[in-house]
Each structure stands twice: as C-alpha cells, then as structure tokens.
Amino acid sequence: MTVIPFSGLAADTNSSPYVDYAGDVLYVGDDSGHLHKFTGVFRGVPAEQVIGGFPAEVSSGNVLSSPVYDSATGLVFVGSGGEALDNTNGNRLHSVIALNGVVRNAVGMGTSALKIGVRDAPIVDSTAKRVYAFIGADNGGTDSLGHRCDPLPVCASVYQYQTDADLNGQEPVKVIVGAGSDALNDTNHYLFSGQFDDTYWSSADPANPSGYLYVCGSLLELDLHPSLWKIQIKNNAFFDRTRGPQLVDSETNNGCSPITLFKNENDGKERLFVGVSENAAAFGGGGCTTGSCVYSYDLPFATASSVISLPATIDDDIARFMSISVPDTLSLIEAERESLVEPVNEGTFNGMIITQIARGIGGGETPAGTTFTYTLRKNGSNTIVACAITAGQDSCTDAHSIANVAGEKVVLQVQRTAGDGDLTNVDIRVQLGSAAAAAIDAPGGTGGIIIDNTVSGGGSQIYYSTRGTGAAGTPKGVAVQASQAGLN
C-alpha cells in the first residue's frame, strides 16, 4: 500500500521494523549501519524523518538487527554485525536517543574476527530496567558467573545491561551459553534472542523479577552442536546457568531457529518450540525422519549431561564410578563421583548414550568375548537406565526415563560384566538428555515459530515456514500449521 525507500538507498536484509504505537513512529535498521525513523505510520502521512539526527549512524558499514523502543527511557536499542573493514564499532549493542538520534555503544562485547555480531533483536524489560543482547561471536574470556568457553576463544553469550544508564559506561555482565562461531571452519552460528518463562513474567515483584531465560546456544566441549540452555535470573540479575537438551547429534554449520515459549492455560503446560535444519539428536527425535525437525519440549527440563572421563583403563571386573557433571578419573569409591541434583537441575533424563573413545591410535571397540555395562545409579541404587557395549562395538544407548529431584545423588557405574578383555587408555563419554515431548519433520529447518493462543476448536496451534525442499520436490518456504500438543 505504501513504499518508502530508505534515505541513502541502503538495503535491509536483517532488521524488521519496530512500531511505537503510542507515538505513531516506526524504527528500522539497514545494512549500512543506520537507524531510520518513520513518522505518521498509522494516523498521519507516513514519511521518513531526515532531520533531528535521523537517520542515525549507529555502526558505520555494519548490518543492524531489529530495533526495540523502550518507552520508559525514550531509547531505541539495536545490535550490529561486523561487516565493516574498519570494525571499531560493530558486533555490539547500541542505544539511540529517539528524540535526537544520539548514539551510545556497549563496550567489551564481540570479536572483530567474525562478522555475525548481534543479529537478532534485544529483549527490553522496561519495568525491570534491563535489556538483554544475544551474540554468537563473543570475545571469549570468563563470564560473570565464572564460566569459560574453552577450548575455543569465541563464545556464544547473553549480555545484560541497565536501560536507564549509559551503555558506554557500564561494565559488561554476561553469561556464556556454549562455543561460538568458528572462523577457522567458516561456521557462523547466529545466537537468536531467547525468551523468558512464565515464572519470570509472573514474578511478584516485576521490578526485580526471578525466573528463567531460555536460549539456544551450543555445547562447550563439542563445539557447535546446538543445545538449549536455561539461565536463572534471581532478583533481576544472572544467578546460574544450566545446559538442557542437545538438539543435534553431530557437527553442523547451522544453528537452530529462534525459540518460542508459551504457557497454555487449557492444559497447564508450558512448552518450548525450536527447529533444527540437520542432524536431529538421538533424544526426542521420534517424530522426525529427515533430520530436520521442529521440537516441542515441556518445561522445565532436566539439565543435560555430556561429560568425558579422563583417560581410563579397565582391566578387571570391579565396578568403577564416573561423574556425570565434571570430567574426572574413574573412581572405585561411588561417593567420590556422585553428582548432587540442585533445585535448578530438577527434571527428567530421557535416555543415555555411552561412547568409548580411544586415545591415540586405535579404536574404542570392546574386545572379543567381552562386555562392558554402564548403569546410571541414584542414591546408591541402580536405575532402569543402563546399556551394554559388546564385542566389536564402541557405543550403546538406552531410552528409559528417570525423574531427578533436588537432593538426590546421581552417578554412572562402569563395569566389565563378561569376558576378560581390557579397555586401555580410553575416554568414556556419557550423554544424558531430556527428550522432546513431540517432534515433526521440517525440511531445511524453520524460521521463527509463531503461537496461536489457547482457543479450543482451531486455536492452540503453532505456525512456521520451512527453509528447505521436502518430499517429492516440495518447494521451500512452505507455511505449516501444527498443534501445540503433539505437533500434529
């Protein structure tokens, strides 16, 4: 109905418009690093404002994210990539004064080695006076909770800033959610915006909320395997982080889709929806046949475990014990390797994968005539989660589920249960996961996933578009409707 070219004629490949309905104003970024302002959007004559500091040069030569306007402070928050050759002001979060276009820049965020920067819109909580930015190529180091993303120097990170203070003068506060993009292997994993859960939005004190922020990052030690994380917010500050389900089961150059959270009041369930484009993980892929899936997870989910033991040798039939929380040697004493279930880690483990990985030359296969059995134990007793690696094999899986309650102690038992062959100088990897409640094929993965409320008889749906070609030459960009419960 109305087409208004940007002043300067710059392209826009990444920034969706943000409308301030009260002010009848629209903000949108472009690929040259300028923020544009349009007035009279619905109640007047739509036109771009080209005076009073607009278009504002936010980050010269860098692609901007979608902006968000904060009515409490009169600031527009927007992220930038790092495309400019002289990238001194990219890969970070910026604030722009809506009245005059004056720009302030966050410091200490992205690395200049990669271009992806802050590609998705920030989250602004005006009541809590906080803004959150998501970056897929952070500058590494140690986050505000003491975590690192070793061995890679680049991290995927979530930053928190105060909305009512100058970005330029704030000390960065961040949480690492896995390894970031890898310049050596030309992999660019955008870190899309996360979402807060219902506990956060329902906090008794909205100015100092507590709850969880869910985001799709990656594994730490396995580089770029997209995985879900939950970041605990306590009294408006980062308090803890835990990794949830691993979404893919091998290295991928593609991350996941943006995630969507929704609490359906009809059935009382809060669900997380997310799509992956390839290599759907072993946990919860039941409804997928192509490796490209949409998953539905019931919240909360249990903390996932993906731990490798330090080099081990098993040359007898005595039971040994392995931590599921931190890399360590196998111990003959169970209590030395038990992991305590904290309240933040409560939930259900659905299944287990064990892999024997040889150090140096050779494989991790079980010797002829021999069996090694792996049993998950809780509070000193065996659980139903167990699997055996027989002769010539190097892995096993189990699909049983166990619930974990705060205060319980969990450990993995490792034992040669048949034969007399030895495992010498091997790593043992244990992976525990929370299964998706439902899954459905989505050729090529998806873009963002949209919720259709809780109305019965046609409501309680999700909508998304596929990004790849499906069966029988189905074209890309197919719009799909599926039920929230069951993804039917």
C-alpha positions in Angstrom: 0.0 0.0 0.0 2.9 2.3 0.8 6.5 2.0 -0.3 9.1 4.5 1.1 12.7 4.0 0.0 15.3 4.5 2.8 17.2 7.8 2.6 20.6 6.8 1.3 19.0 3.8 -0.5 20.7 1.3 1.7 19.5 -2.3 1.7 17.9 -4.1 4.7 18.4 -7.8 5.0 18.2 -8.3 8.7 16.1 -5.6 10.5 12.4 -5.9 11.0 10.5 -2.7 11.8 9.5 -1.8 15.3 6.4 0.3 15.8 5.9 2.7 18.7 2.1 2.7 18.5 1.7 5.5 21.1 4.0 7.8 19.2 2.8 6.6 15.8 6.5 6.1 14.9 8.4 3.2 13.3 12.1 2.4 13.7 14.1 0.1 11.4 17.8 -0.5 10.7 19.7 -1.0 7.4 22.8 -2.8 6.1 25.0 0.3 6.2 24.6 0.7 10.0 21.9 3.5 10.1 18.8 3.5 12.1 15.8 5.1 10.3 12.7 6.7 11.8 9.3 7.0 10.1 6.5 9.1 11.4 2.8 9.3 10.8 2.7 5.5 10.4 -1.0 4.9 11.0 -2.6 8.2 12.0 -0.9 10.5 9.6 1.1 10.6 6.3 3.9 8.0 6.5 7.3 9.6 5.8 10.9 9.2 6.9 12.3 11.7 9.3 15.6 13.1 7.8 16.3 15.8 10.3 16.9 15.9 14.1 19.7 13.3 14.0 18.0 10.8 11.8 18.8 8.5 10.1 21.2 7.9 12.9 24.7 6.5 12.1 24.8 3.7 14.7 27.6 1.4 13.4 29.0 2.5 10.0 29.2 -0.3 7.4 27.7 -2.9 9.7 24.3 -4.7 9.4 21.8 -3.8 12.1 19.4 -6.1 13.9 15.8 -5.4 14.5 15.5 -2.5 17.0 13.3 -2.2 20.1 12.0 1.0 21.5 11.8 1.5 25.3 9.1 3.9 26.2 10.4 4.2 29.8 13.7 5.8 28.8 13.0 7.0 25.2 15.8 4.9 23.9 15.9 2.6 20.9 18.2 -0.5 21.4 19.7 -2.2 18.4 22.5 -4.6 17.6 25.2 -4.6 14.9 27.2 -7.1 12.9 30.9 -6.7 11.9 31.0 -6.3 8.2 33.0 -3.1 8.0 36.7 -3.5 7.3 37.5 -0.9 10.0 35.3 -2.7 12.5 35.8 -0.5 15.5 32.1 -0.1 16.4 30.5 -3.4 15.3 29.5 -6.7 17.0 27.8 -5.0 19.9 24.6 -3.4 21.4 23.8 0.3 20.8 21.2 2.7 22.3 19.9 5.7 20.3 18.0 8.6 21.8 14.7 8.7 20.0 14.4 12.4 20.2 17.7 13.4 18.6 19.5 10.3 17.3 22.4 10.5 19.7 24.1 7.0 19.8 25.7 5.2 22.8 27.7 2.0 22.4 28.2 -1.0 24.7 31.8 -2.0 25.2 33.6 -5.3 25.5 31.3 -7.5 23.5 32.0 -9.1 20.1 35.2 -10.2 18.4 36.4 -8.5 15.2 37.5 -11.9 13.8 33.9 -12.8 12.9 31.1 -10.7 11.3 27.9 -12.1 12.8 27.6 -9.9 15.9 24.3 -9.1 17.5 21.9 -10.2 14.7 18.6 -10.6 16.5 16.5 -8.1 18.4 17.4 -7.4 22.0 14.9 -8.1 24.7 13.8 -5.0 26.7 12.1 -5.3 30.1 11.0 -1.7 30.8 9.7 -2.4 34.3 12.8 -4.2 35.4 15.0 -1.6 33.6 17.1 -4.3 31.8 18.0 -5.0 28.2 19.4 -8.4 27.0 21.6 -8.8 23.9 22.5 -12.1 22.2 25.8 -12.5 20.4 27.1 -15.6 18.5 30.8 -14.5 18.4 31.7 -13.0 21.7 35.3 -12.2 22.7 35.7 -15.1 25.0 37.3 -14.9 28.4 35.3 -15.6 31.6 31.7 -14.7 32.1 30.1 -13.1 35.1 29.4 -16.5 36.7 33.0 -17.7 36.3 32.4 -19.9 33.2 34.7 -20.1 30.2 34.1 -21.4 26.7 37.5 -23.3 26.4 39.0 -24.7 24.3 37.6 -22.2 21.7 38.4 -18.5 22.1 35.0 -17.4 20.8 31.8 -17.8 22.7 28.0 -17.5 22.3 26.9 -15.2 25.1 24.0 -13.3 26.6 24.6 -9.8 27.9 22.5 -7.8 30.4 22.6 -4.0 30.7 20.6 -1.4 32.6 18.3 0.5 30.3 18.4 3.7 32.5 22.2 4.0 32.5 24.6 5.0 29.7 25.7 1.9 27.8 29.1 3.4 27.2 29.8 3.4 31.0 28.5 0.0 32.0 30.7 -2.9 33.0 29.7 -5.9 30.8 27.6 -8.5 32.5 27.3 -11.8 30.5 26.6 -15.5 30.6 28.3 -17.9 28.2 26.0 -20.4 26.6 28.4 -22.5 24.6 31.1 -22.2 22.0 30.6 -19.5 19.4 31.1 -19.3 15.6 34.4 -20.8 14.3 36.3 -18.6 11.9 38.7 -21.5 11.0 35.9 -23.7 9.8 33.8 -20.9 8.4 30.8 -21.7 10.6 28.5 -18.8 11.5 26.1 -19.6 14.3 23.8 -16.7 15.0 22.6 -16.6 18.6 19.0 -15.7 18.3 17.1 -14.0 21.0 16.0 -16.1 23.9 12.7 -16.0 25.8 11.7 -15.7 29.5 9.4 -18.2 31.0 6.1 -17.7 32.8 7.8 -17.7 36.2 9.8 -14.6 35.2 6.8 -12.7 33.8 4.6 -13.7 36.8 7.1 -12.5 39.4 5.5 -11.0 42.5 7.9 -8.0 42.1 8.1 -7.1 38.4 10.8 -4.6 39.1 13.1 -7.3 40.5 11.9 -10.5 38.7 13.1 -14.0 39.1 12.7 -16.9 36.6 14.5 -18.4 33.7 15.7 -17.1 30.3 15.8 -19.9 27.7 18.2 -19.7 24.7 19.6 -22.0 22.0 23.4 -21.9 22.3 25.8 -24.8 21.8 27.8 -27.4 23.7 31.1 -26.3 25.2 33.4 -29.3 24.6 31.7 -30.4 21.4 31.9 -27.0 19.7 28.9 -26.1 17.6 26.2 -28.7 18.5 23.1 -26.5 19.0 21.8 -27.1 22.5 19.2 -25.5 24.8 20.3 -23.6 27.9 18.3 -22.0 30.7 19.8 -19.0 32.6 18.4 -18.4 36.0 17.5 -14.8 36.8 17.3 -14.1 40.5 16.2 -10.6 41.7 16.9 -9.1 38.3 20.4 -10.5 38.0 22.2 -13.5 36.4 22.4 -16.2 39.1 23.1 -19.6 37.4 23.1 -21.3 34.0 22.5 -25.0 33.1 22.5 -26.8 29.8 19.5 -28.6 28.6 18.9 -31.0 25.7 21.3 -31.3 22.8 19.4 -30.7 19.6 21.7 -32.3 17.1 24.0 -35.3 17.3 26.9 -34.3 15.0 28.7 -31.2 14.0 26.6 -28.8 11.9 27.3 -25.4 10.2 23.7 -24.4 11.0 22.4 -23.4 14.4 18.8 -23.7 15.5 15.8 -21.5 14.8 14.7 -18.8 17.2 12.9 -20.4 20.2 9.3 -19.7 21.2 7.9 -20.3 24.7 4.2 -20.4 25.6 2.2 -21.5 28.6 -1.1 -22.9 27.5 -3.7 -22.3 30.3 -6.0 -25.0 28.9 -3.7 -27.9 29.7 -1.4 -26.1 32.2 1.7 -26.9 30.2 4.5 -24.5 29.3 6.2 -25.5 26.1 9.3 -24.6 24.2 9.3 -24.8 20.4 12.5 -24.8 18.3 13.6 -26.0 14.9 16.9 -27.6 13.6 17.9 -28.0 10.0 20.0 -31.2 10.1 21.3 -34.0 12.3 18.4 -34.2 14.7 19.6 -35.5 18.0 19.1 -39.0 19.4 17.0 -37.6 22.2 13.4 -36.9 21.3 13.6 -37.2 17.5 10.8 -39.7 17.3 8.5 -37.8 15.0 11.3 -36.8 12.6 12.5 -38.9 9.7 14.7 -36.5 7.8 17.0 -35.0 10.5 15.3 -31.5 10.0 12.8 -31.1 12.8 10.6 -28.9 15.0 10.8 -30.0 18.6 8.4 -29.3 21.5 9.8 -29.5 25.0 7.8 -29.4 28.2 9.2 -27.0 30.8 11.1 -27.3 33.0 13.5 -29.8 31.5 16.3 -31.6 33.4 19.9 -30.4 33.0 21.6 -32.4 30.2 24.9 -34.1 30.9 27.7 -34.6 28.3 30.9 -35.5 30.2 34.1 -37.3 29.1 36.1 -39.1 31.7 39.8 -38.6 32.0 41.8 -41.4 30.3 40.8 -44.7 31.9 41.9 -48.3 31.9 39.5 -51.1 32.9 41.3 -54.5 33.2 39.2 -56.3 35.9 35.6 -56.9 36.9 35.5 -54.4 39.7 32.8 -51.6 39.4 34.1 -48.1 38.8 32.2 -44.8 39.0 32.1 -41.8 36.7 30.8 -38.3 37.4 28.0 -37.1 35.1 28.8 -33.4 35.9 32.6 -32.8 35.5 35.4 -34.6 33.7 37.3 -36.7 36.2 39.0 -40.1 36.6 37.0 -43.2 37.3 36.9 -44.0 41.0 36.5 -47.2 42.9 34.5 -45.2 45.5 31.0 -44.3 44.5 30.7 -41.3 46.8 33.7 -39.6 45.2 31.9 -39.3 41.9 28.3 -38.7 42.8 26.6 -35.5 41.5 24.1 -33.7 43.7 20.9 -32.7 42.0 20.4 -29.0 42.7 16.9 -27.4 42.5 17.8 -25.7 39.3 18.6 -29.1 37.7 15.4 -30.9 38.6 13.6 -32.6 35.8 13.6 -35.9 33.8 16.5 -37.5 32.0 15.2 -39.3 28.9 17.7 -41.8 27.6 21.5 -42.2 27.7 24.3 -42.5 25.2 27.7 -44.1 26.1 30.7 -43.8 23.8 34.1 -45.4 24.3 36.7 -43.1 22.6 40.3 -44.4 22.2 43.2 -42.1 23.0 45.8 -42.1 20.3 46.0 -44.9 17.7 43.2 -47.5 17.5 39.6 -47.6 18.4 37.4 -47.8 21.4 35.7 -51.1 20.5 35.1 -53.6 23.2 37.5 -56.6 22.8 36.3 -60.0 21.6 34.2 -62.1 24.0 33.8 -59.1 26.4 31.0 -56.8 27.6 31.1 -53.5 29.4 27.9 -52.4 31.1 27.1 -48.8 32.0 24.4 -48.2 34.7 23.1 -44.9 35.9 22.7 -45.1 39.7 20.8 -42.8 42.1 21.1 -42.6 45.8 23.2 -45.8 45.9 20.9 -48.0 43.8 20.7 -48.9 40.1 18.1 -47.2 38.0 16.4 -48.6 34.9 18.8 -46.5 32.7 21.5 -49.0 31.6 23.2 -50.3 28.4 25.9 -52.7 27.4 28.7 -52.3 24.8 29.5 -55.8 23.5 32.5 -57.1 21.5 33.4 -55.0 18.4 31.1 -52.1 19.4 32.1 -48.7 20.8 28.7 -47.3 21.9 25.3 -48.1 23.4 22.1 -46.3 24.1 19.2 -46.5 26.5 15.8 -44.9 26.1 14.4 -45.2 29.6 13.5 -42.1 31.7 14.1 -41.2 35.3 13.0 -38.2 37.3 15.5 -36.2 39.2 14.6 -34.4 42.5 16.7 -31.9 44.4 18.9 -33.5 47.0 19.3 -36.9 45.1 22.8 -38.2 44.1 23.4 -39.5 40.6 26.5 -41.3 39.3 27.4 -43.6 36.3 28.7 -47.1 37.1 31.2 -48.7 34.7 31.9 -52.4 34.9 33.2 -55.3 32.8 30.4 -57.8 33.1 31.6 -60.6 30.8 34.9 -61.8 29.3 38.4 -60.8 30.2 39.3 -58.2 27.5 40.7 -54.8 28.7 39.8 -51.2 27.8 43.1 -49.4 27.8 43.6 -45.6 27.7 40.1 -44.7 26.6 37.8 -41.7 27.2 34.2 -42.6 28.2 31.6 -40.1 27.2 28.2 -40.1 28.9 25.3 -38.2 27.4 22.0 -37.8 29.3 19.2 -35.8 27.8 15.7 -34.5 28.1 13.6 -35.8 25.4 11.3 -33.7 23.3 7.6 -34.2 24.1 6.9 -34.2 20.4 8.7 -33.7 17.1 7.8 -33.2 13.4 9.7 -33.1 10.1 10.6 -29.6 8.9 12.7 -29.8 5.7 15.6 -27.4 6.0 14.6 -26.3 9.5 12.4 -23.3 10.2 12.4 -19.6 10.7 10.7 -18.2 13.8 7.8 -20.1 15.3 4.5 -18.3 15.9 1.9 -19.1 18.6 -1.9 -19.1 18.1 -3.2 -18.7 21.7 -5.2 -21.2 23.7 -8.6 -21.1 21.9 -10.1 -24.6 21.5 -11.6 -25.7 18.2 -8.9 -24.2 16.0 -6.6 -22.4 18.4 -3.7 -23.8 20.4 -1.6 -24.1 17.2 1.9 -23.1 16.1 2.8 -21.7 12.6 6.2 -21.7 10.9 7.7 -21.8 7.4 10.2 -24.5 6.2 13.5 -23.4 4.7 14.3 -26.5 2.6 12.8 -28.7 -0.1 10.7 -31.6 1.2 9.5 -34.9 -0.2 8.6 -35.1 -3.9 10.1 -31.7 -4.6 8.0 -29.7 -2.2 9.2 -26.1 -2.6 10.9 -24.1 0.1 9.0 -21.7 2.2 6.0 -23.8 2.9 3.7 -22.5 5.6 2.9 -25.1 8.2 0.3 -25.3 11.0 0.7 -27.8 13.8 -0.9 -28.4 17.1 0.9 -27.2 20.2 0.2 -30.5 21.9 1.7 -33.3 19.9 2.7 -31.2 16.8 0.1 -33.0 14.7 
